[in-house]
């Protein structure tokens, strides 16, 4: 019996435990907080109760799923794990200490995986005796529902570790996409222009309604401002600031004042009752909706091409990741045509602080 260990029993960690248990794996789970450990299985049962009530999950199957998860006191009780996944606080010193504890008890070939969305996987190997088994498995929330998992290889990661992590996670029903150990991985990095160009146009005088309506007309399920409202403007700002810092504050990751002002206002989106658009919906698409879409998609294609040029992923992987991770109707490399003319026009009109934002990626023309 293959055993999966999950450390951290918040919403994400409990969702990851559920994902593997539902696929038939034995799961060992723990959390540093006693109350989180004690309540984990009750919280999971409560989460799944509506599925039972709707006839989508039988009581017997629910019982079997719960029975596959054993809550243990800590990492020292996880010696049997073949794959360990941490979903603890995003502090690298906490994660390093956890992996050191795990390495001391698990088998020599057991895989150590982090669910980090913002930290360097390579940086987590510091002090490990076997960095070759360290990798990233970035799940998206809610983990049982979202199909995408980003598989992150750091320079020392072995092919055997990557193969095991991929096999076990694909067996759990996920689409696993290889990506480099670069800030933002694929989705969080390549999504920045979707928000950024919309915020740039907002600062130029366009309305959130017009911009979102244009993207809806182009087949997107949510416009950029509706998506910020769903995520939370504060969460979006933190992700944008983190990526900007990690990328040396390059203009492609500029943090627009419109986003800072929104957060300062307290209107963060759905969770506060009002956001850029929420509770309203976009109005009719403007006459120049095509130009709005072309601008945002040009920036999306360019950012994807920059990531592709750095290695560690593929065009198909980037397209699949953005379609699964953000529900985009098409990936950036499926947009068609070349964005070079659009980028050149944007560069010519860009203010000094955004100079360089629209520089074309290497090989963009050939794509």
N, C-alpha and C positions, 0 to 999 in steps of 0.2 A: 504494500500500500504506500503510495507516494504521500508524503506529508508536507503541507504548506504551513509556514509560520507567519503570522501577522502581528506586528507590534504597533500599537496605537489603535484604540477602539472608539475614536470619534466617528463622525458620519462616513468619512472616506475609508478608514481602516475596517470598520464593521461591514461596509459595502464590499470591500475586497474579500474579506473572510466569507461573506455570503456567496460571492461569485464563484470561488473555488469549491466551497462546500456543495453548492448546487450542481456542480459538475462531477461530484462524487469523490472529491479528494477529502482526506482527513486534514483538519485544520487545527493548529494550536494557536491560540490568540491570547494576547496580554496587553496591559496598559500600566503605566507607572502609577496611575491614580486608582486606588482601591475601588472607589465608587463606580468608576467606568468599567472595571472588570466585573463587579458584582451585578451591574445592571445590563451588561452587554446582551445576553441571550433574551432577556425580557424585552429590551428595546428592539431586537431583531424580530422577535415574535410579533410585537405590536406593529412593526413596519409591514410585515407580510400578512397581517390579519385581513386587510381589505382584499387582498388577492384570494384568500380563502373564502371570504364572504361572497366574492364575485364568481366563485367557481373556477377560477384560473389556477388554483393550487389546492390540492387535497390536504386534509388534516394529516393524513399519513405521510405525504411527501414533505409537508412542513416539519413534522416530527423527525423524519429521517434527516432532513437538512440540518436541523438544530443539533441532532445527535452527533453529526460529524464534526462539530466545533467543540473543542475542549478549551476552556479558559484556564490558563495556568498563571502561576504567581509572577513569572518574569522570564527573561531570556535564558536563565540557567536551566529552565525546564523544557528547552526547545532543542535538545540534542538530536531528536529524531528527524528534524526538518531537512528536507531536500532542497527547498527554496524558502528563503526568509524575505519578507517584504516589510519595510518600515513605513509607517504613515504617522510619524510623530511631528512635533513642532519644527518649523523651518529654521532651525538653528544648527549650524554645522557642527559646533562642538558637542551638542546633544547627540547628533547622529553618529559622529565619530566614536563617542564613548559607547553607544549602543552596538555598533558593529564590532568594536573590540571585544565586548562581552559575548556577542554571538559567536565570533570566530573562535573563542576559547572553548566552546561546547559543541558546535556542530561538526559534522563529518568533514574531512579535508576537501571533498568535492562538492559540498553544499554551496548553493548560489546565494550571494548576499545582494539584495536589491533594495533600492531606494525609490520611493514614490515622489521624490521632490519635484516641484514644478519650477524652481527658481535657482537652485544651488548647483554648483559644479559637482558632477559625479566623481571626477578624478580627485577633487579636493577631499572627498570622503575617504579615500584609500590611505590617507596619511596614517602611518603607524600600523597598518595591517601587514601581517606576515604573508598573506596570499592575495594581493590586489587583483590577481587575474580572475578571481571569481566575483568581483564587484561590478555591478551594472545598474542601470536605471530601468524601472518599469513604471512609467508615468500613466496612471489611470485618470480618467475624467469623471467628474461627478454628475449624476450618481453612478458609481462604479458598476452596479448590476445591470444598468440600462445602457450606458454608453459603450459602444462597440470598440472604440479606439483605445489602444494602449501603445504608447511610444516606448520602443526598446532602445535604450541609450548605452552605447559602448564607449567606455573611456579608453585611453591608449593601451592600458595593460589588460583589458578584458579578454579572456580566452574565447575561442570559437566554441569550445565545449560548454562554457557557461551561457553564452548567448543562445546556443541551440537548445539547451535544457529550458531556459526561461521562456523561449519562444514556444516550444512544444507544449509545455504545461499550460501556458496562458492561452494558446490557440485551442487546446482541449477544453478550456473553460469558456469557449465561445467568442473569444475576442479576435479582432483584426489587429495584428501586431505589425507595426511599421518601424523599421530601423531608422534611427536618426543620430546625428552627431552630438557629442557632449559640448554643445554650444548654448549660450544664453537663450532661454525661451524654447529650446528644442525646435520642433517644427511649428506646432499650432500657435503657441503664444508669441512666437517671433513673427510668423508670417501674417498673423492677424492684426499686427500693429497698424498697417496702412488702412485697413478697413475702418478703424476708428479715427486714425490720424488725419486722413484726407477729409473725412466728414467734419472733424473739428476745425480743420483749416478753412473749409468752406463756410462753416458757421461763423468763424471770426471775420470772414470776408463779407458777411452779410446775408448769406443764404439761411433759410430756416431749416430746423431739424425736420419738420414735416415734409418739406420739398425733397430733402436729401433722402430720407427714408422711403418716401413714395417712389422716387426714381429707382431705388434698389429693389423694391418690391415689384415694380413693373419689369425689371430685368430678371425676375425669377427667384430672388433671394427671399427666404422665408421670414427673415427679420432684417430691418434696416439697421445701420450701425448705432443709431441712438436708442432704438428699442432694445438692442442687444446690451448696450451699456446699462439701460434701465433695468434689464433683467438681472444682469450680473451684480450691479451696484456700482455707482460712479466711484465710490471710495476704493472698491476692489480693483476696478479698471485703472484708477490712478496709481495705486500701489504697484500693479504689474507693469505699467508703463514707466514709472520712475525706476523700478528695479532693472528693467531691460535697458533703459537709457544709460544708467550708471554702468551696467555690465558691458555695454557697447561703446564706452568712452564718450557718451553724450553726442553721438553722431546725429546730424540733423534728421536722418531717417527715423529716429526714435524720439523726436522732439516732444516734450510734454507741453501741450497747448494750454494757455491760460484759461480758455473756455472750460476745460475739464477741471482745473484747479478751482475756478470760481464756483462751478456746480457743486463740488464737494464742500467748499466753504459755506455754501448756502444751506446745506443740510438736506437738500432735495436729491436724495441718492438713487431714486428709482422706485421700483415696486415695493421694496421693504420699508420705505418711508411714506409711500402713498403718492409721491410726485417726483418726476425726474425731468429729463430733457423733453420727453414727450408724454410719458405716463402721467395721468390715466387716459390721455387723449390718444387717438390713432392718427396715422398720417392721412393727409387730405389727398386730392387727386395729384397724379404725377404732373410736374411742370412741363412746359413745352420743350425745354432743353434737357429732359431727363436722360437722354442718351449721352450727353456730354458729362453729366454728373457720374453716370455709371462708368463711362470710359476713363475718367480721371481716377476713380477709386480702383478700378481693375488694372489700370496701368501701373499704379503703385504696388498693387498686390503681386502682379507678374514680376515686377522688378525685384521686389524683396525676395520672392521665391527663387529667382534666378541668382541673386546674391548668395542665398543659402546653398543652392545647388553647387555653385562654384567653389564652395568651401569643402565639399566632399562629405561622405558619410551617409548620403541618402540619394534618392532618385526622383526623377520627375513624377513618376507614378506614385511613389510614396508620399510626396508632398501633396499631390492632388487628392489622394485617398484620405490623408490625414485631415485636410481642411474640410472635405465633404463630410467626414464622420465626426470630426471634433467640433465643427461650427455649423453643420447642416447647410453648407454652401451648395448651390445647385450644380456647380462645376468648380473644378480646381483651377488654379491660376494658369497652368499649362494647357488647360482645355478651353481657355478664353478665345484663342484664335487671333491671328493677325499679330502685328508688332506694336508695342506701346511707345516706340522710340519717338515718334513725332509728338505724341501727347506729353511725354516726359520733357522733351526739348522746350515745348511751349510753357510748361509749368516752371522749368528752370529759369527761363527768360523772365518770367513774371515774379519769381520768388523774392521775398525780402532778404536782406543780408543775413539775418540769423538762420534762414533756411537754405542758404547757399550750399549746394552739395547734396541736398535731400533727394534730388531727382537725377543724380548721376546714374547712367545706365550700368547695369551689372555686366561683368565680363561674359562674352558669348551671348548677350541678350538677342542680338540680331539673328543668330543662327537658330534660336528657339522659336 
